[in-house]
Amino acid sequence: MKKSYTQYLVGALLIGLAAYEIFKNEVLDFVTYGVAGLAFITMGLIKNKVFERHQKVMNTISWTLTILAGILLLTLFRNDP
């Protein structure tokens, strides 16, 4: 399995975990896992060169989602009892 397909799989698993968290009414967990899943999927799209003409935009989106997921994860760790 190619590395980019592994990133799609991890992204899909994180989005599935986010869906589970929204049913538990954990909004911060939902947003954290959803953003992390989107970051993995975006990185997979970059590796497969799906949007070659928009490479700079895709890299910017990927970095933004990754940094946002990190900040949300730190917030999640801080707020857990």
Phi, psi and omega in degrees: 000131181292157181296324182292325177290330174295322178293324175298318181295314179296319178298318179294321177296320178293323178291324174296320176295324177295320178297322177296319182292328180289330176288335175274002182063037175254090187291319181296319176297318179303311182293319181298309181291326178295315179294319178296320177296317177295325178295317178296317180295320178296320177295324176295321177296324179293316181294327179276357180054048180289318180247068183298324183289340183242042185296318181295319180294318180294321177295320178296316178297317180298312179296319179297314179295322180294315179294318179296319178296320177296316178296317179294324178294318176296322176295320179296317178296323183288327184271349180286137179284000000 
